[in-house]
Amino acid sequence: MSASSDQLTLLGHYQAAMAELGFETRLSVELAEGPGPLLTVGIPRDAAGRDRQLHIVFLPVAPEDELDNLTLLQWFTPLPLVLHPERIESVEGLLACINRRTALGYFGLSEQGRPFHRHVHATPKWSLPDPRSLQQMALVFVHMQDLFEPLIEAVAAGELTLAQAEEILP
């Protein structure tokens, strides 16, 4: 799909807001797959010093969805964790508990069993969101990962059981 000027304007607005926070950004205009341009934001490293990236991409909206006044953007960060197949059930249980506590977005597992943090941001189609609001949302999004990623990793590594993790959830 080729990027429309409206998409590029909106992602450029997001890019400027993230750059003001000191985050490195890259706007990829044409992708081989996917619903349009992609904004990649280098967010702060996790507690273990691993790189993390926030990917912001448009979600396609079908005409029958009757969302002609909204633009939907997915915020997606793959968590840099290794999940062993025998721990998937425990991690899924923990993610369900965490998702009842998150302020922004939700945590899940991809079809390949990789943990992620995701949020869908709905914005009016005909106006640009306030840059300060975008920055605050980004900081809360990162904070949610900082808060819960170590616990997810401990259960994924078998260092904590699901019951132990539930007891110490913030």
N, C-alpha and C positions, 0 to 999 in steps of 0.2 A: 504494500500500500504506500502510495506516495504521501508525504507529509503535506498537510494543508498549511497555509500561512497562519490560520487561527491556532493550529496545534503548535506550530513553531513559536508563535508569539507567547502563548501560554507557558510552554516549557522554558522559553527564554526568561520569562518573568520568574518562574520557580528557580531557574539557574542563578539568576542575579540574587535572589533572596538567600539561597544556600551559600553562595560565594561570600556574601556579607558576613556569614557566620564563620568564615575561614575554611569552609569545606571545599575541597577540590571537586570540580564538576566537569563532565564531558557530555555534550549533546550529540547523539548519533542521529542524523537526519533520516537516513534510509536504512532499513533493516531487511535482511533477506526474508525473515519471517516476522510475524507480529502485526499489531494493529497501528503501526505508525512509528514516529520518532521515540527515542528512549533517552531519558536523562539519567546519567549515572553520577551518584554523589558519593564521594569518599567520606564516610562518617568516622568518628573517632574509633580507634582500635578497642577491642574488648579487653577485659581485665587480664587475659593471658597474652596480650600484645598482638593478637591476630587482626589482620585487616578485615574491614567490613565495608560493604557497599550497599547503598540504598538505590534501587532502580525505580524510576517513576515512568510509567507508560500509560497510554490511553487504553481504556477498556472499550471495546466496541459496543455500541448500543443499537439494537435492531429497531426499525420503525414501529413495530408492534409493541415495543416496550413503553411507548408514550413518554419518553424522557427527553423530549425535544428542547427543553429549557435547561438541561443539565449536561455537564461534561463530567465523566467519571475517570479518575486517574488512580491507578493502582500504585501504592507504595509497597515495595517488596524488598526484604533483606534476607538472603540465605544466611543462616547462622553457621559459623565456621566450626561445626561440631561433627564428630564421628558418632554415628548411632549403629550399634550392633543389632542385628535382627532379633536376637533373643530379648532385647530390652524395649522393643517397640511398644508392646502393650503397656508397660509401666510408664513410658514417656507419654504415650497418648493419654493415659489417665492423669498425669501431671499437667499436661497442656490444657485439659478440660478444666482442672482446678484453677490454673493460672488465668485462663480466659474469663473466668468469673470475676477476676480482680483487675484486669487491665483497663487502663484509662483510654487507650487508643489502639485500635487494631486488634489482631488476634494472632496467636501462635498456632502453627500446624506442622504437619509432615507432608512433604511432596509425595507423589506416586512412587518415587525412588527411595522414600524413607529419609529424606533430608529435612531437618528442621528449618522452619522459616518464620518470619514475622511479617504480617501483611496488614495493610489498611487500605480501604477504598475511600478516596476523598472526592466528594461531590461538590462541584463548584458551579455557580450560574454560568451558562454558556456565553452570556453577552457582557460579562464584566470580569476584571482581573481581581483575584483575591488580594487582601491586604498583605504586603510582604512581612510585616511583623507577626501576623497570625501564622503565616507559613513557617516562619522561623521558630516560633514557639511550638508549633505542631511537630516540627522536625526534632526539636530538643526533647519533647515528651516521648516521641517515637523511639529515639535513641535511649532515653532513660529507661523505658520499659524493657529494652533488650539488656541494658546494664543490670537491671534489677533481677530479671528472671533467667538470663542465659546461664549463669553459674549453677543454678539449681537444676536446670534442664540437663546440663552437662554432667552433673554429679549422678543423676539418675541414669542417664545414657551410659555412663561408664561403670555403673554398678556400685558406686561408692555410697549411694543412699538408696533405700527402698522407696517405693511410692509413699508408703505410710510415714516414713521419716521425713520425706520432703514436704508432705502435706502439713506436718506439725510445725515446720519452720517457715512456711510461706509467709511473706510479708502481708 
